[in-house]
Amino acid sequence: RLTPSTAARRTGITRTAARRYLLTLEHLGYVQTDGTHFWLTPRILRLGWSYFDSAKVPRAVQPFLQRISMELGGSAFFAVLDEDEVVFVARNGNGRVQSLGFVLGARIAANLASAGIVLLACRPPEEVDRWLEGRKFVPYTPHSMTNEDDVRAVINAARGNGYCILEQQLEQGRRGIAVPVRTRAGEVVGAISVSLPIGNETTQQALSRTLPVLREAEHALLALL
């Protein structure tokens, strides 16, 4: 997090100019501010990759993603919500991650990812209603939800459960399970998810196996952030 004065010193421009540029970036959605400090948002990925070098949370979650991937045998991700999409800002897994397109900075519609649903569930219901209103849902598989009421029901279930499980929304034969990541102040900063082949495992069996591992990471990160 930078103040305009710090930004001015690092860039060699005046404080007034630095503040003006930062406010412009805030207006464009690339930074956020509390009135004193400024920090990057996931949208900065549209400009380049420096976000990963300076973002605290993706670095903090990486060891947990590695453990999740090793224990569960799937690909683990950390994602954030940026308007209509989830952005994958950290990951751990095998080559399957690349073939699915889940590379760093990849974006997909929030309703297609368990991380997107669980992050929407952390928002107030009236904000979710505005997000859903008039939205067209593009199906990627025969199982993809295309109805506003169905998506709302899944979001409401995730809000009540504190996790989300989605099956075959983006690709047939795969399921995703996600939990939100919060700071000690209660701020939701993203979601941890795991992508697994469905195979012969039932939904309940998958939850029983994966949810304790995800919850453990969720609680550990709460103490760190």
C-alpha positions as CSV (number, residue, x, y, z in Angstrom):
1,R,0.0,0.0,0.0
2,L,1.3,3.4,-1.0
3,T,0.6,7.0,-0.1
4,P,0.9,9.6,-2.8
5,S,4.1,10.8,-1.1
6,T,5.7,7.4,-1.3
7,A,4.6,7.0,-4.9
8,A,6.1,10.3,-5.7
9,R,9.4,9.4,-4.2
10,R,9.6,6.1,-6.0
11,T,8.7,7.5,-9.4
12,G,10.5,10.8,-9.2
13,I,7.5,13.0,-9.7
14,T,5.7,15.5,-7.5
15,R,3.3,14.4,-4.8
16,T,0.5,16.4,-6.6
17,A,1.2,14.6,-9.9
18,A,1.4,11.2,-8.1
19,R,-1.9,11.7,-6.4
20,R,-3.5,12.8,-9.7
21,Y,-2.3,9.7,-11.4
22,L,-3.4,7.4,-8.6
23,L,-6.9,9.0,-8.6
24,T,-7.1,8.4,-12.3
25,L,-6.2,4.8,-11.8
26,E,-8.8,4.5,-9.1
27,H,-11.4,5.9,-11.4
28,L,-10.4,3.3,-14.0
29,G,-10.6,0.5,-11.4
30,Y,-7.0,-0.3,-11.3
31,V,-6.4,0.8,-7.7
32,Q,-8.5,1.2,-4.6
33,T,-8.0,3.7,-1.8
34,D,-9.1,4.3,1.8
35,G,-8.4,8.0,1.4
36,T,-4.8,7.8,2.6
37,H,-3.3,4.7,1.0
38,F,-3.7,3.2,-2.5
39,W,-3.3,-0.4,-3.5
40,L,-3.7,-2.5,-6.7
41,T,-6.9,-4.3,-7.8
42,P,-7.0,-7.5,-9.9
43,R,-7.8,-5.4,-12.9
44,I,-4.2,-4.4,-13.0
45,L,-3.7,-7.7,-14.7
46,R,-5.0,-6.1,-17.9
47,L,-2.0,-3.9,-17.9
48,G,0.7,-6.5,-17.0
49,W,2.0,-9.0,-14.6
50,S,3.6,-6.8,-11.9
51,Y,0.5,-7.4,-9.8
52,F,1.9,-10.8,-8.8
53,D,5.2,-9.4,-7.6
54,S,3.6,-7.0,-5.2
55,A,0.4,-8.7,-4.1
56,K,0.6,-10.0,-0.5
57,V,-2.3,-12.4,-0.6
58,P,-1.3,-14.6,-3.6
59,R,2.1,-15.1,-2.0
60,A,0.6,-16.0,1.3
61,V,-1.8,-18.6,-0.2
62,Q,0.8,-20.4,-2.4
63,P,2.0,-22.9,0.3
64,F,-1.6,-23.7,1.1
65,L,-2.4,-24.3,-2.6
66,Q,0.5,-26.7,-2.8
67,R,-0.6,-28.7,0.2
68,I,-4.2,-28.8,-1.1
69,S,-3.0,-30.0,-4.5
70,M,-0.8,-32.7,-3.0
71,E,-3.4,-33.9,-0.5
72,L,-6.4,-34.0,-2.9
73,G,-4.7,-34.8,-6.1
74,G,-6.3,-32.0,-8.0
75,S,-5.4,-28.5,-9.1
76,A,-5.8,-25.7,-6.5
77,F,-6.4,-22.1,-7.2
78,F,-6.7,-18.7,-5.5
79,A,-9.1,-16.4,-7.3
80,V,-10.6,-12.9,-6.9
81,L,-13.8,-11.4,-8.2
82,D,-13.5,-8.5,-10.8
83,E,-16.9,-7.4,-11.8
84,D,-18.4,-10.2,-13.9
85,E,-15.4,-12.5,-13.8
86,V,-13.1,-14.4,-11.5
87,V,-9.4,-13.9,-12.0
88,F,-7.0,-16.7,-11.1
89,V,-4.1,-15.0,-9.4
90,A,-2.3,-18.1,-7.9
91,R,-2.4,-21.8,-8.6
92,N,-0.7,-25.1,-8.0
93,G,-1.3,-28.3,-9.9
94,N,-0.2,-30.5,-12.8
95,G,-0.3,-29.9,-16.5
96,R,-4.0,-30.2,-16.4
97,V,-4.1,-26.6,-15.2
98,Q,-2.6,-25.4,-18.4
99,S,-4.8,-27.4,-20.6
100,L,-7.9,-26.1,-18.9
101,G,-6.7,-22.5,-19.5
102,F,-6.5,-21.8,-15.8
103,V,-3.2,-19.9,-16.1
104,L,-2.2,-16.9,-14.0
105,G,-4.4,-14.0,-15.0
106,A,-7.0,-16.2,-16.7
107,R,-10.6,-14.9,-16.4
108,I,-13.9,-16.8,-16.6
109,A,-17.5,-15.9,-16.0
110,A,-18.1,-15.9,-12.2
111,N,-21.2,-18.1,-12.5
112,L,-19.1,-20.9,-14.1
113,A,-16.6,-21.3,-11.2
114,S,-17.1,-22.4,-7.7
115,A,-14.8,-19.6,-6.6
116,G,-17.0,-17.1,-8.4
117,I,-20.2,-18.4,-6.8
118,V,-18.7,-18.4,-3.3
119,L,-17.4,-14.8,-3.7
120,L,-20.8,-13.6,-5.0
121,A,-22.4,-15.3,-2.0
122,C,-20.3,-13.1,0.3
123,R,-22.0,-10.0,-1.2
124,P,-25.3,-8.6,0.1
125,P,-28.4,-10.3,-1.5
126,E,-29.5,-7.0,-3.1
127,E,-26.1,-6.6,-4.8
128,V,-26.3,-10.1,-6.1
129,D,-29.8,-9.4,-7.5
130,R,-28.4,-6.4,-9.4
131,W,-25.6,-8.7,-10.7
132,L,-28.1,-11.3,-11.9
133,E,-30.7,-8.9,-13.4
134,G,-30.9,-9.3,-17.1
135,R,-27.7,-11.3,-17.3
136,K,-27.3,-13.8,-20.1
137,F,-25.5,-17.0,-19.1
138,V,-23.5,-18.7,-21.9
139,P,-23.5,-22.5,-21.6
140,Y,-20.2,-24.3,-21.9
141,T,-21.5,-27.8,-21.3
142,P,-25.0,-29.4,-21.4
143,H,-25.0,-29.0,-17.6
144,S,-24.2,-25.3,-17.5
145,M,-26.8,-23.2,-15.7
146,T,-28.5,-20.7,-18.0
147,N,-31.4,-19.7,-15.8
148,E,-31.2,-16.7,-13.4
149,D,-33.2,-18.5,-10.7
150,D,-30.9,-21.5,-10.8
151,V,-27.8,-19.4,-10.4
152,R,-29.4,-17.4,-7.6
153,A,-30.3,-20.7,-5.8
154,V,-26.7,-21.9,-6.0
155,I,-25.4,-18.5,-4.7
156,N,-27.9,-18.6,-1.8
157,A,-26.9,-22.2,-1.0
158,A,-23.2,-21.1,-0.9
159,R,-24.1,-18.2,1.4
160,G,-25.8,-20.6,3.8
161,N,-23.1,-23.3,3.6
162,G,-20.0,-21.2,3.5
163,Y,-18.7,-23.1,0.5
164,C,-19.7,-23.9,-3.1
165,I,-19.5,-27.0,-5.1
166,L,-20.2,-26.9,-8.9
167,E,-20.2,-29.8,-11.3
168,Q,-19.6,-29.8,-15.0
169,Q,-20.3,-26.1,-15.5
170,L,-17.2,-25.3,-17.5
171,E,-16.0,-28.8,-18.5
172,Q,-17.8,-32.1,-18.5
173,G,-16.5,-34.6,-16.0
174,R,-15.0,-32.1,-13.5
175,R,-16.2,-30.5,-10.3
176,G,-14.9,-27.5,-8.4
177,I,-15.2,-26.8,-4.6
178,A,-14.4,-23.4,-3.1
179,V,-14.3,-21.6,0.2
180,P,-13.9,-17.8,0.8
181,V,-10.7,-16.3,2.2
182,R,-11.1,-13.6,4.8
183,T,-8.8,-11.3,6.8
184,R,-9.0,-11.0,10.5
185,A,-10.9,-7.8,9.9
186,G,-13.6,-9.8,8.1
187,E,-12.8,-8.6,4.6
188,V,-13.2,-11.2,1.9
189,V,-10.1,-11.0,-0.3
190,G,-10.7,-14.0,-2.5
191,A,-11.5,-17.7,-2.6
192,I,-9.5,-21.0,-2.6
193,S,-10.8,-23.7,-4.9
194,V,-9.9,-27.1,-6.1
195,S,-10.7,-28.7,-9.4
196,L,-11.1,-32.5,-9.5
197,P,-12.3,-35.2,-11.9
198,I,-15.7,-36.5,-10.9
199,G,-14.8,-40.1,-11.7
200,N,-16.8,-42.5,-9.5
201,E,-16.9,-40.2,-6.5
202,T,-20.3,-38.9,-5.5
203,T,-20.9,-35.3,-4.6
204,Q,-21.1,-36.1,-0.9
205,Q,-18.0,-38.2,-1.0
206,A,-16.1,-35.4,-2.7
207,L,-17.3,-32.9,-0.1
208,S,-16.4,-35.2,2.8
209,R,-12.9,-35.6,1.4
210,T,-12.1,-32.1,0.2
211,L,-14.0,-29.7,2.5
212,P,-11.9,-30.4,5.7
213,V,-8.7,-29.7,3.7
214,L,-10.1,-26.4,2.3
215,R,-11.5,-25.4,5.7
216,E,-8.1,-25.9,7.3
217,A,-6.5,-23.6,4.8
218,E,-9.3,-21.1,5.2
219,H,-8.8,-20.9,9.0
220,A,-5.0,-20.8,8.8
221,L,-5.1,-17.9,6.3
222,L,-7.5,-16.1,8.6
223,A,-4.8,-16.0,11.2
224,L,-2.2,-14.7,8.7
225,L,-4.1,-12.0,6.8
